[in-house]
Amino acid sequence: MSHEAGFKSGEEKLIYMANQIATFFQTMPHAEAVEGVADHINKFWEPRMRRHFFEIVERGGGALKPLVLEAAGKVNRPAEEKT
């Protein structure tokens, strides 16, 4: 059985992943946790994932944890895709 079986959409999976990152860093001092979340997303999420992340944030954040929303300001926004 796939780990993705419980997700209804790619968006749910992305929110879940971002919130897992926040859970990992939440025990650190707040400023360090914000930096840690942003740094992890910047290092390990490909541009397509970060674009989708910003779409979610710009719509109000959905079920993203407050720590993820705060870190969003430090996440590198990928260049627009050329069509």
C-alpha positions as semicolon CSV with decimal commas, in nm:
position;residue;x (nm);y (nm);z (nm)
1;M;0,000;0,000;0,000
2;S;0,133;0,342;-0,094
3;H;0,206;0,614;0,162
4;E;0,004;0,844;-0,063
5;A;-0,312;0,634;-0,041
6;G;-0,464;0,849;0,236
7;F;-0,434;1,177;0,048
8;K;-0,718;1,305;-0,165
9;S;-0,500;1,556;-0,348
10;G;-0,144;1,667;-0,404
11;E;-0,230;1,977;-0,204
12;E;-0,321;1,771;0,102
13;K;0,009;1,586;0,075
14;L;0,206;1,910;0,044
15;I;0,030;2,058;0,348
16;Y;0,096;1,739;0,542
17;M;0,465;1,746;0,450
18;A;0,503;2,115;0,543
19;N;0,331;2,055;0,876
20;Q;0,559;1,756;0,947
21;I;0,860;1,982;0,895
22;A;0,710;2,235;1,137
23;T;0,646;1,961;1,393
24;F;1,012;1,861;1,378
25;F;1,136;2,216;1,437
26;Q;0,870;2,336;1,685
27;T;1,071;2,240;1,995
28;M;1,353;2,477;1,898
29;P;1,361;2,846;1,988
30;H;1,102;3,022;1,772
31;A;1,338;3,215;1,542
32;E;1,548;2,903;1,488
33;A;1,235;2,700;1,412
34;V;1,117;2,952;1,151
35;E;1,460;2,946;0,986
36;G;1,472;2,567;1,003
37;V;1,138;2,522;0,828
38;A;1,227;2,771;0,555
39;D;1,575;2,627;0,510
40;H;1,440;2,273;0,476
41;I;1,182;2,376;0,215
42;N;1,443;2,578;0,024
43;K;1,691;2,290;0,019
44;F;1,465;1,994;-0,047
45;W;1,153;2,110;-0,230
46;E;1,176;2,148;-0,604
47;P;1,046;2,470;-0,765
48;R;0,713;2,309;-0,866
49;M;0,645;2,218;-0,502
50;R;0,737;2,566;-0,381
51;R;0,509;2,724;-0,644
52;H;0,222;2,512;-0,519
53;F;0,318;2,600;-0,161
54;F;0,290;2,973;-0,238
55;E;-0,047;2,918;-0,408
56;I;-0,173;2,765;-0,084
57;V;-0,023;3,044;0,129
58;E;-0,172;3,314;-0,095
59;R;-0,517;3,157;-0,059
60;G;-0,492;3,188;0,319
61;G;-0,280;2,889;0,409
62;G;-0,546;2,621;0,438
63;A;-0,446;2,383;0,714
64;L;-0,081;2,495;0,728
65;K;0,052;2,536;1,081
66;P;0,129;2,892;1,194
67;L;0,502;2,810;1,200
68;V;0,489;2,714;0,831
69;L;0,302;3,033;0,745
70;E;0,559;3,242;0,928
71;A;0,845;3,060;0,753
72;A;0,684;3,124;0,413
73;G;0,833;3,474;0,415
74;K;1,180;3,318;0,414
75;V;1,112;3,053;0,149
76;N;1,265;3,127;-0,191
77;R;0,992;3,197;-0,443
78;P;1,073;3,008;-0,764
79;A;1,084;3,186;-1,098
80;E;0,764;3,178;-1,299
81;E;0,734;2,890;-1,542
82;K;0,764;2,980;-1,907
83;T;0,472;2,862;-2,118
